[in-house]
Amino acid sequence: MQALIRKANQDDLENLRAFLIKANLGTDGLTKETIDYFLLLENKEGTICGSLGMEAFNEHGMLRSLVVSPGQADKEIFVLFDQMIQLAKEKGMKSLFLATNKRVALGFFELMGFQPIEREALPTEFDHSEHIRHVLNVDNSLFLKFTL
């Protein structure tokens, strides 16, 4: 399958919301002002088959909304992460963080260059995020950091 990864724009807002809701993910914080912090993976027909977003806090970003439709190639997921790292650099970020409760995914994230950290090592700016406060309340959440 020929796939395209691109930065989302305001015209994508409703389609991205619907895609995330279908995947049982929240859309809090996905607005006209934040849509350009999201990447879309689309098939040749222009249908969204993957997404990855970032919530920005000064020099730090928290990755969110990673969803890929079944059947996506590992290569496309790697490229999605690589493009997010480039976007974070463009936005002046110094580090990216992510949270997961799927221990099976740790190897993938470490392969991408993310390193496990303790919750206490998260930037204090994250305390103001409703999304991150929710993640902190998920019992088995693990946090990882990527330094740009």
N, C-alpha and C positions, 0 to 999 in steps of 0.2 A: 504494500500500500504506500502510495506517495503521501507524505504528511508535510504539513507546513507549521512552523512555530512562529508566532508573531506576538507583538505587544497588543494587549486589548485596548480598545478605545470606547468612548461613550456609546457608540452604536451597538456594542457587544453586551452592554450591561444586563439587559433582560435575558438574553440567551445564556449568559454565564450564570446568572442567578438560578435559572431553571435547571441548568446542568448540575450545579452544586446541590440544589434542593433534591434533585433526583438521586444524588449520591448520599443523601442524608447528612449533608454538611450545612452549617449555618452560613448565612450571608451577611451577618452583622459586620459593619465596616466596609462593605462593598458598595461604594457610592461613585457618583460622577467624579469626585475629587480623588478617589483612590484607584480607579479602574486602570490607570496607567502603571500600576504596580503589579499587574497580573499579566501572565503569559497564557496564550491559548495554543493548544495542539489541535490542528484541524485536518480532516481528510480532504481529498481533492474536490469533494462537493462543498466544502466550507462548513461541514458539521463539526462542532466541538467534540473532540474525543479525548481531551486532556486539558488540565489547567494546573497552574502553580502561581500562587500569589505571595505577596510580601506585605507585612504591616511595618511601616517605617517609624523609627524613633531616633531622631537625630542621626547619629552615625551607625546605628544598629538596625537590622531588619529581622523580623520573625517570619519565617516561611509559614505559609498556610494554604489551605485549599488545594492540596495535591490530590488530584483525581485523574485516573486514566481509565478509559474504557477497556474492557477485556479484549485481549488480543493485540495490544500495543506492543511493539518491539522494545526490548530493553534499550536498544540504541536510541530510540526516540525519547525515552525517559531520561537517559544520560544527557542528551542534547537539551532537553527542557531545563534540567538543572544547570547546565553550562550557560545557557542563555540567561537564566535568572542571576547567575553570578555576574555576568556582564552587565545586566540591568542594574544590579546593586552597585557596581563600580561606577556606572554612569550617574547614579543618584547620590554618589559621594559616601556610600556606606563603608565602614571599616570592618564590619563583621556581620555574619548571618547566623541565626539560630533556628533550630527547629525542635519540635516536640513530637514524640511518637510513643504510642503504647504498644507497638508491635515490635517485640524483640527480634523477630525474624528479619526485620528490615535494617537492623543495625549494621550488618555487613555491607549492605548496599551504600548506606550513608557514609560509613567509614571509607569505603572505596572512593566516594566522591570527595573525600577530604574533611568530612565533619568529624569532630572529636567529642566524645562524651564529656559532659560537665555536670557539676552539682547544681541543684536549683539555686543555691545561695550565690552562685557565680553569675546569675542572670543580671543584666543591667537594671538598675533601679527604675529607669524610665518605663520598663515593662509593667510596673505596678499599676499604671494608669489605664491599661488595656483590659477591657471587659473580656475579650477573646482569650487573652493570656491568663487572666484570673480563672476563667473557666477551665483552661487546660491544666492549671496548677491543681485544680480540684479533682482531676481524673487520677485515680489511685496509682496506677502503674506507669505514669508518664515519665519518659526519659528525655533529657535535653542534650542537644549536641550543638557545637559551635564550629563555624568555618571562618577563619580569619582571611580577609581580602588583602 
